[in-house]
Amino acid sequence: MTERVVVTQDAAKVIRQLKEQHGNLMFHQSGGCCDGSSPMCFPIDELMLDDSDVFLGEIESCAFYMSKDQFDYWQHTQLIINITHGRGASFSLEIPLGLRFITESRVYTEAELSDLRPIGIGKQ
């Protein structure tokens, strides 16, 4: 089954570090405020989710969500969560480390489109 969201090794390392410090985490692809559209990392249950959010999968055992409206634009691409140096203007947990998560993407192949992991609606 083709995953809708994956993580690079460098980003996975930072997620593991944040989990040691903050416990269980979750991600939400922001919709445009502050840093534009970027993945934001929060302690689990810190961000209120509802039926307007789509569950895309997990990275490093952390649930990953985005809004339904934004998903309409991204549904044909696999999200690749990476990390870069530099401070973003968000409330994401990695910011004090002088790092920020970024989303890279690639368009699915025809074969992958027919084998995509189903999305979930709301909190999983």
Beta strands, then each sheet from edge to edge (+ up, - down):
strand 1: 5-7
strand 2: 25-29
strand 3: 39-43
strand 4: 53-59
strand 5: 62-67
strand 6: 77-85
strand 7: 99-107
strand 8: 120-121
sheet 1: 1+ 6+ 7-
sheet 2: 3+ 2- 5- 4+ 8-
end
